[in-house]
Structure formats: C-alpha cells, structure tokens
C-alpha cells in the first residue's frame, strides 16, 4: 500500500456498513441456509469466490441470507426464483457501483492518467463516511419509483388481456437508436474521448426517453433500446433522439428503427419478433433518420403531427421481405 493512503480494509468496511467478521463457514451457519444455497446466492450477487477461511462477510451478508431464506420458507419464491431475483439485483447494482466509482475517480484525479494524491483520497473517504447514509435512501427511492411504473404497466397489460388480447402479450412500441459508424469513431478517438462520447449519447437518449414518457430498456454502448406504451410516444422519442444527436457536432449521427406489436417482457428486458424487427429497421435507416414498420405507420398516418413515407420493400435477415416507412415530423 502506498504511503499516506487509507487502509483498503477500512474503506471496504466503511462502504459495506459493517465489520468483516465471518468466514464462509461461519456466515452460512449463522444464516441457517445450506452451503450450496449460500454459494448460489453469492455467485448471483456477483461476489468473488473466497476460500473458506477468509474473513470476508459482515452481519449484513448474514442478514441478507436470512431474508432470502424467509422468502423461500414463506412460499413467496422458490430457490430458483430467489436466484433470479438476486441476479437481477446484482447485475443492476454492479453497473451502478462501477459508474459511482468512476465518478469518484474523476474527483480524485481530473486527468484519468494521473494517480490520485493521498489528500484527494482522504477527502473522498471523508465524504463517504459523512454522507453515505444519505445516498442509500436515494437508491431505494429510485427503485420504488421504477417499481411503481413497472407495476402500472403490468396492470395495464393484464387489463388488455382481459379485454380480449389472445396473445397475452402487451402491444408495445419498441425502438433502437444506433450510433452511425461507431467502429470507425472508436478507432479515431482515444479511450477517454470515446467513453465521453458514449456517456453523452446514453445520457441524452435516457433523458429524452424519460421526459417523453417512455422506458429505457437497456444500453449497449453505441445503441439504446427503448419502449413506449403508445405509438405516439414511441414516435416522439425516436424523432427527438435523432434530432438531438444530429445537433451535436462532436457525436456521430444516429439512425433509429421502431416497430409496434406484441412483446414478451422478461427480467426488465423485452423479447419477440417486434423487437427483432425494430433492430432490423435500424440497419435500413439513413443517418439522422427514423424508419418504422407497417403496423406503426398505420397508427400514425392520420396523426397531423407526423408524416409517414413508404420506401422500397427490403429483405431483412430472419424476417423475410418487410415494408419500411420513413417517419418525419410534419412541417408547415
């Protein structure tokens, strides 16, 4: 450890909110779960594998195992359901934690190539010690807001099924926004510049999607996947994202593909032919443009806010010949 920097164990215990007190065997015994179940839980959370004798677990780790055991004992979830739940939490929190650490690193050393000073590390540790208790409720608050939104969507989908939707899958507008020539751009920029471009793209798209009333399903570096409950909201998101990126001279244009139809929501993602079609339509779009499928075009063609133009039918991989349309805002 470099002279003057805090003890890593002290920082770990500060961020974990408790002392590292137990090895694997002790944590399993105190929680009352089986060794195999505990191992599956920790792997799903994303914990590294530890030797049995290593002191690596806190009271919080034991309490988490106890809570998950109660879900099984009370019949709320079976063991496989618990593992899926934990894996979803682990994957979501991994990305959030990595983003937060990168933010802290930028506070420590504005130039990513520089090493942080001992004074800078002390400052961040002091901030964490005094204010981490204020950050934790924000995570729970954000989760509850998203849970409420997801629950509302699920209720709406259930109502649709009761009203005669035989497929049992909600009709959804799904779109992909893809950065043009990303491979070439990634060769021209260094890692830091490229990361800033991707971050700006993701943040801009996420803000637009949320403000328009849609949902950001996931980001894939140079691509974002979004969904919307109505064709009008999906169209507004697609055109706004394309225009916003086009106005930024330092970022490549995007092309957007959007389709309307039944989807299968699963573990926060969406699946099905509608999603595949939206992805294929993206490859047909010119830079800065939005291409949509026939189902979405039929629902927007009489809307005075939009202009729908039929273009040449194209073969797309896995879906045969499709009839694409270009979507624009109506002017004048």
N, C-alpha and C positions, 0 to 999 in steps of 0.2 A: 504494500500500500504506500502511495506517495506521501511524503511528509506533509503534515498540515491538513490532510483530507480526513473527513469523518470516517469512523469505523463502518464498513458495509453492513455488518450485523445490526448495528444500532439503527441505521437507516431502514433496513428491512423491517425491523420490529416496529419502528415508528409508522411506516406505511401500512403494515399489517394490523396495527392497532393492538398488539399484544406481544408478550414474550414468547420466543421459541422455546417450548418446554418439553415436547414429547417427540419420541421417535415413532416410526411407523407402527410398530407393535403396540406401543402404549396408546397411541391415538385410536387405533382400531378397537382395542379392548375397552377404553373409556366410552366410546360411542355406542357400543353394543351391536355393531354391524359385522358382517363377515369380512374376512381379509379380502376375498375376491370382490365383494361389492364395493368396498372402500377403494380398491385398486381401480375398478371401472370408473368410479366417481372421479377420482383424482386425474385419471387419464382424460376423461371427458372435459374436466375443467381446464386441462392443459398443463397440469403440474408436471415438472420433470420427475423421472424415476429416481428415487432415493434409496440408498442402502438401508437395511432395517435399523442399523444402529445410529444413523444420523439424526440429530435433534433438528427437526425441520418443521414442526407443526405447533400451532398455537391452540389456545382454548377456542378461538373462532373456528378453526378447522374441525375440531371435535364437535362443536355446536352445529356446524353445517351438516356433518354426517348424521347427527341425531335428528335434525329437522327432516332430512331426506328419508331417513328410516321411518319416521312417523307418517310421511305421505304414503309409504307402502303399507305400513301396519293399519292405517285407517282406510285403506282401499281407495284412496284418491287416485293413485297411479300405481302401475306395476313397475317392476325393476327396470324394464326396457324403457318405459315412459319416463322414469326419473332420469335415466341416462340421456335420453333425447333432450329433455329439459335442461339438464346441466350442460350438455354440449352446446346448446344454443346460447346459454349464458356465457360460457367460456369463450366461444368464438367472438361474440359481440364485445365482451369486456377486453379481450386481447387487443382488438383494434383500437378501442378507446384508450387503453393504457399506453399503447405504443405512441398514439398521437399526443397524449399528455406528456410523455417523457420527451418526445421530440420538441415539444413546446418549451419544456424546462431547459433542454439543451440549448435552444436558441437564446434563452435568457442568460444562461451561463456564459455562452460564447457566441456573439452575433455572427462571427465567421466560423462556419462549420469545420474548417480545417484547423482551427486553434483549439488547444486544450483549455478547459475551464480552470480558473485560478482557485486556490483554496478559499479565498474570500468569497468568490461567487458561489461556490458550493455551500459554504456556511450560510449565505443569505437565503438560498433556496430551501435548505433544510429548516431554517428558522421559520420561513413562510409556511412550509408544510406542517411543522409542529404546531403552529398557532392557528392555522386556518383549515386543516384537512377536515375537521369536523363540520365546517360549513359547506365543503364540496360534496360530501357524501349524500346529504338530503337532496341535492340537485339531481344526482343520478336516479334516485328513487322517484323524484317528481317527474323527470323526463320519461321514465318507464311507465308511470301511471298515466301520463297524458297519451302516450302511444298505445297503451293497453286499452284505454277508453276508446280511442279512434278505431283500433282493430276490432274491439268488441262491437262497436256500432256497425262496422262493415259486415261482420259476421251475422248480426241480426237482420240486416237488410238483405243479405244473401238468403237467409232462411225464409224470410217473407216472400222472396221471389220464387223459391222452390214451392212454397205452399200455394202460390198463385198460378201454378201450372208449368213451371220450368222442369221438363222431364229429365234434363241432363244433370240437374243438381249442382251445376257449376255456375258461379256468378258471371254475368256478361260484363266484361271489363274492357276498357281502352288501355292498351299496352304499347309503350314506345321505347325505342332505343335511340340515344343520341351518341354518335360516334365521331371522335376527332379525326379529321382527314389527314392522311399522310403522316400518321403518328410515328411509324417506323423511321421515316426519313428525319423527322424532327428529333427523335431520340438520338440519332447519330450526330446531329449538328450541335446539340446542347450538352453541357456537362451535367453531372448528376444533380447538382443543386438547382440549376436553372430548370431542368426537366421536372424535378419534383415540384417546383413552384408553379410551373405551367399546369401540371396535373391537379395540384391542390386548388388553384384558382378555378379551373374547369369544374371540378367536383363541387366546390363551394357555391359557385354561380348557379350551376344546374340545380343543386339541392335547394337553394333559396327560392328559385323560381318555381320549382315543383311544389314546395310547401305553400308559398304565397298564393298560388293558383288553386290550391285545394286538392292536389294530387298526393301521391306517395312515392318516395324514393325507395325502390325495391332493393337495389344494390348498385355499387360502383365497381368497375372493372379496369381501373387505371385510365385508359383512353375512352371509356364507354360508360354510360349510365343507363340503367333500366328503370323506367317509371311506370306507374299505373294510375288510372283515374276511373271514377265510378261512372262518368258520363262522357259521351263523345265530345261535347263542347269543352269540358275541362281538359281532356286529353289534347284536343286541337290547340287550345290556348297555350298549354305547356310547351308543345312541340314548336310552335311558331315563335314563342317568346325566347326559348332556349336558343334556337337557330339565329335569331336576330341579335341577341345579347352577345353571343360568341363572335358573330360576324363583325360587330362593332369594336372588338378588341384586336388591335393590330398585331400584338405580340403573341397571340394564340391562334393556332390553326382553326379554320372553319370547322363546323360540324355538319354532318348530314343526319337526318332524322327519319326513322321509319316507324309508322304507327299502324296498328291493326285493332279491330274491335271484334270481340267474340267471347266464348266461354273459356275460362282459365281454371286451373287447379291451384288454389293457394295451399302451400305446404311449407311449414317451418320458416315463415317470413318471405319465402320466395314464391314465384308463380311459374307454372308449367303448362304445356299444352301446345296445340297447333297454332293458336293465336299468337303465342309468344314467339314461336319459331318463324311465323310469317312476318312479324314485326322486324325480327332480326334480318330476314332476307330482304325486306323492303329497304332497310338501311343501306344495303350494298347497291341498290338501284338509284339512290338519291345523289344528285349533284351537290357539291359543296355549298353549304348555306341553305339548302332546300329541305322540304318535308314531303315525303312520299307516303301515301296511305293506301289501305286496301279498299275493296269494293264495299264491304259492309259499313265501314266508317264513312266512306264517300256518300253512300245512300242516306245516311243520317245527317250529313252536313250540307248536302247540295241545296237545300231550300233555306238554309240559315243565311240571313242577309250579311252576316259578318265575314263569311268565308267564300272563297272562290275555289271550286274543285275542277281540275282539268284532267281529262283522260289522256294517258300517254300509251305508247306501244306496249302490247302484251309481251311479257318476258318469261322465259323459263327460269325457275329457281330450284336450287338443289333440294330434293326431298319433297317438294310440293307441286311439281309439275308446272304448267303454264298459269300465270296469275295476271290479273288485270290491275295494274297500279294506277294511281292518280296523284297528281301534284296538288298540294294544299297551299293556298296563299290567303292572306287577308285581303278582303275586298277593299279597293280604294275608290275614292270619289263619291 
